[in-house]
Amino acid sequence: MQTSPDRHEYPAHWEADVVLRDGGTARIRPITVDDAERLVSFYEQVSDESKYYRFFAPYPRLSAKDVHRFTHHDFVDRVGLAATVGGEFIATVRYDRIGADGTPASAPADEAEVAFLVQDAHQGRGVASALLEHIGAVARERGIRRFAAEVLPANTKMIKVFTDAGYTQKRSFEDGVVRLEFDLEPTDRSLAVQYAREHRAEARSVQRLLAPGSVAVIGAGRTPGGVGRSVLANIRDAGFTGRLYAVNKALPEEQKDLDGVPAHRSVRDIDGPVDLAVVAVPAEHVPEVVTECGEHGVQGLVVVSAGYAESGTEGRERQRALVRQARTYGMRIIGPNAFGIINTSPRVRLNASLAPETPRPGRIGLFAQSGAIGIALLSRLHRRGGGVTGVTGVSTFVSSGNRADVSGNDVLQYWYEDPDTDVVLMYLESIGNPRKFTRLARRTAAAKPLVVVQGARHGAAPQGHAVRATRLPHTTVSALLRQAGVIRVDTITELVDAGLLLARQPLPAGPRVAILGNSESLGLLTYDACLAEGLRPHPPQDLTTAASAADFHTALSRALADDRCDAVVVTAIPAVGEGSVADAALAGALRSAVAAAPAKPVLVVHVELGGLAEALSAAASTAPQTDADNPPQTRAESPQVTLSPTPPGEPPEDSHLIPAYPAAERAVRALAQAVAYAQWRRDAADPGKVPEYEDIDEKGAATLIGGLLARGQGLTLGPEETCDLLGHYGIHVHRALPAPTPDAAAEAARTLGYPVALKATAPHLRHRADLGGVRLDLTDEDQLRRSYTELTELFGAPEELRPVVQRMAPRGVDVVVRAVIDPAAGAVLSFGLAGAASQLLGDTAHRLIPVTDKEATSLVRSIRTAPLLFGWRGSAPADTGALEELLLRVSRLVDDHPEVVAVTLEPVVVASHGLSVLGASIRLAPPPARDDLGPRTLPAY
């Protein structure tokens, strides 16, 4: 590490792992005096052309003076960073602070010269772009606001690195050199560029795992059974299109194959590249395997071995060491303790999992953090009978286990543009980076449905998962996910129900539902379920039990042609004495009607109609085979899941497959989720805007906040300071004057003007009018003094009550507005009615800040008690326009000044015209770190 000549300690927090453009990883860290030999070795592997571009002259080798200069930094005015793979440099970047005359300088000079050098073998991997993000963040931390770079015109790759970064820049040409100057303050464009690069890199890293050209199973046992041998057989039996190898160091030297698969004692012995290694050896032997894989150039690992963070403290340290070791070689990891991965594409046909049968190809992407839940989801998606009809299959499946490295965020990046995936289903037990997940979910949901069920909602996350602390309750997190377009469900049954509907049916244009069928009772149950889910059902059409398949076809065709309906639910019960022939006829009639009018979703509620379910799914059937010649397979030491033995192939082209449900409630709930998602898609197309207000004084507020924070690290503002800060944003709080004595109360009332209110502000009485600590509409001094006496007799001395006097506000509806910066989710705006409605019933709505005008409108209307604001039972409607403006102003305050970590306005009385903020509190603190604005990094281990 850096020693005495340095002015600062080694900045370990600058170390980071990053995903590069090709999906590999590299480690970025500061360069120190210990790196002299690495630097010389790195420079020797750089071409003469690249050296010329760096130094503007032939420069075959570094002198001792050069090596000293490039390895000795003070980490303030002179900083060097290196990108490393396998512990060796592949690229370097450095900056030197300069003054106005271009000579070396110290602070307060805020400009620096920056220069890169990338090894030729690693050019084109996005290394320089990643280094620019990190050196820019370091420079901002050290007070540097602008970079300057001089580049030869022929060095077009490096010019492109700078010009594509998205920063505000200036370009000039002098003495045969291109000079670029650019500000380091992040801009909307630079963040968009950063997010786009992050997406490409992370999607590519997952694609390399899911579509490898070659796979080695390390730990494939010599005898049948065992996890490794089972995975090997599953990959082979699925018809993997690439090269497959078995690896076991205990194999005899003369043994060259295992179950017909080429076998080796070490991955080093394999002649040719290995893209993916499935590691199934005991945890204590995994480090040796990772080293061998890294040295052989393996691109990624699926670690099914257990004994890591799920087993306690020792295992957690073993897991951290595993991730650090794999990243050293540029490899990504699924797991450890993973169930495996599946890709049903005919171009890949990979079943590197413990599922003994490959699911049928389809359009659903499936992610599960739990292997057991993954088994259940695969089984439910692909069985027929006793549940939802299997109308489609799986495109790709990832079971991440402890998700030490690859997480749901990475897989979302891949599925966003995956042409083989139309619907994404996710079972999550924890969300490691909620802010990023929300951003990715919003983008994904705008293109394809994303359905999520979250386990461990009311307790701690599983031991194997690293989770950021959050102060938000689960209900709030769920509301924020719904705001991002996520279809939130509570059970895996609902996950499958919604997924199957969304995979094969169009989105409904609205909530109007036609119901038809041959059972009046089942139709009424469906009607009631629609009302309970907020849909608008038409009266059920009873076709009677005598209805034929032709009657169903006619009724369904008529409903689909009706402009007054947006979706159709068909209810059906079996006819007595009729079997599969009638079922097939009915299914054919329904599918024929849907084919003629495919613009509206159709669902079927059936009662014990296995034949109908099979007929509706038609060629998409994935039921387990029951032929006596094909008994179910078993595998020792492997979790069991029985899927279709149908060979993998292209999914059916017929898009008119109708999902069938065994209960009206399940069908209607899935439909209601589709209706809500379709509405979100329409709203997301025009999200509104964050309005500007001419009376907002952002600079004045910043000056005030800076002065207040100079007192300490965090503080709750007093009443005067709170009013002052809110006033800079056009939010005016009614004055409340302290009344420690009856005479002081009388003086305060004369100052404010009658009528007034007398309030006790002690913590146990504050905002609790129901306890009697408030007296309203006091019109003269006599009433005020009597009320003062009553309060002190009831609740104690004035020192305990902390009474205040406040001028009466116009009557209206009392509401509460809050904003908080959560370390995991970010800035959140909350709204609800004051009192029991929000506190006891949890009737509070939430939006992520910054809030747009349309979001403010929906926020006011999204609570269950919203009718009280809109003239419920003949009362005067409240001024919701003024309320929405208040919400937008609070959002702007918190968004403009992240030092404002908490705001509470309570109560806010919304009258028929205008509103009154009667109480307010604000807490300031240094803003929490925002990794979404910093350079791209993988979670630290």
NORURFEN-V858541 format. One line per field, one symbol per residue. psi: psi as a letter, one per 30 degrees, with the letter a starting at -180 (. if undefined). burial: I if it has 9 or more other ideal C-beta (glycine too) atoms within 8 Angstrom, else O. Layout:
psi=???
burial=???
//
This chain:
psi=lkaefkfllkifffklklklegflllkklkklffgeeeeeeeefgkleeeeeeegglkielkleeeeeeffjlfgdfjkkkkkkkgfkkfllkllkklafgglkllkgkglkkkklkkkefgkfggeeeeeeeeeeeeeeeggkfkkkkkkkefieeeeeeefffglklkklkkhgkkkkkkkfkkleeeeeeeeeeeeeeeeeeeeeefilfkkkjjgjlflllleeeeeeeeeeffhkfakkkkkjffkkffkfljhgkkklflfffkjlljekkjjhlkeffeeeeeeeeeffgkflkjjfkagbffgaeeeeeeeeeeeeeefeggklkkaahlfalkjgkffeikiiagjfkklkkagkkkkkfkeeeeeeeeeefglkkgakkjflakelkkjfbfhfdkaeeeeeeefegjffkfkkkkjkfljeieeeeeeeeeeeffelkjkkkklhfgalllefkjkkkkfkleeeeeeeeeeggkjklflfeeeeeeeeeffgklkkfagkkkklagjeeeeeeeeeeeefggliklkkjjflfgkleeeeeeeeeeeffjfgkflkkkkklkkkgkbfeeeeeeeeeeeeeeefigfkkklkjljhieeeeeeefbfgkhkkkgkffilkllkkgkkkkjakgkkkaklkfjghkkkkkfkeeeeeeeeeeeeeeeeeeeeffifaljlkkfgkieeeeeeeeeeefffafklkkleeeeeeeeefggjkkkkjkkifleeeeeeeeeeeklllkkkkgkeffkgifffggkklhjfleeeeeeeeeeeeeefaleeeehklkkkklklakklkklkkjkfefakkklklklbeeeeefgiklkkkkkkleeeeeeeefflfgefffhhkhglkklifeeeeeeeeeeeeeeefiffjfkkkjkljjjaejalkjfkkkkkklkklkjfffalkllkk.
burial=OIOOOIOOOIIOOIIIIIIIIOIIIIIIIIIIOOIIOIIIIIIOOIOOOIIIIIOOOOIOOIOOOOIOOIIIIIIIIIIIIIIIIIOIIIIIIIIIIIIOOOOOOOIOIOIIIIIIIIIIOIIOIIIIIIIIIIIIIIIIOIOIIIIIIOIIIOIOOIIOIIIOIIIOIOIOOOOOIIIIIIOIOOIOOIIIIIIOIIIIIIIIIIIIIIIIOIIIIIIIIOOOIIIIIIIIIIIIOIOIOIOIIIIIOOIOOOOOIIIOIOIIIOIOOIOOOIIIIIIIIOIOOIIOIIIIIIIIOIIIIIIIIIIIIIIOOOIIOIIIIIIIIIIIIIIIIIIIIIIIIIIIIIOIIIIIIIIIIIIIIIIIIIIIIIIOIIIIIIIIIIIIOOOIIIIIIIIIIIIIIIIIIIIIIIIIIIIIOIOOIOIIIIIIIIIIIIIIIIIIIIIIIOOIIIIIIIIIOOOOOIOIIOOOOIOIOIOIIIIIIIIIIIIIIOOIIIIIIIIIIIIIIOIIOOIIIIIIIIIOOIIIIIIOIIIOIOIOIIOIIIIOOOIOIOIIIOIIIOIIOOOOIIIIIIIIIIOOOOOOOIIIIIIIIIIIIIOOIIOIIIIIIIIOIOIIIIIIIIOIIIIIOOOOOOOOOOIOOIOOIOIIOOOIOOIOOOOOIIIIIIOIOIIIIIIIIIIIIIOIIOIIOOIOOIOOIOOIOIOOIIOIIOOIIOOOOOIOIOOOIIIIIIIIIIIOIIOIIIIOOIOIIIOIIOOIOOOIIIIIIIOOIIOOOOOOIIIOOIOOOOIIIOIIIIIIOOIOOIOOIIIIIIIOIIOIIIIIIIIIIIOIIIIIIIIIIIIOIIOOOOIIIIIIIIIIIIIIIIIIOOIOIIOIIIOOOOOOIIIIOIIIIIIIIIIIIIIOIIIIIIIIIIIIIIIOOOIIIIIIIIIIIOIOOIOOOOIIIIOOO
//
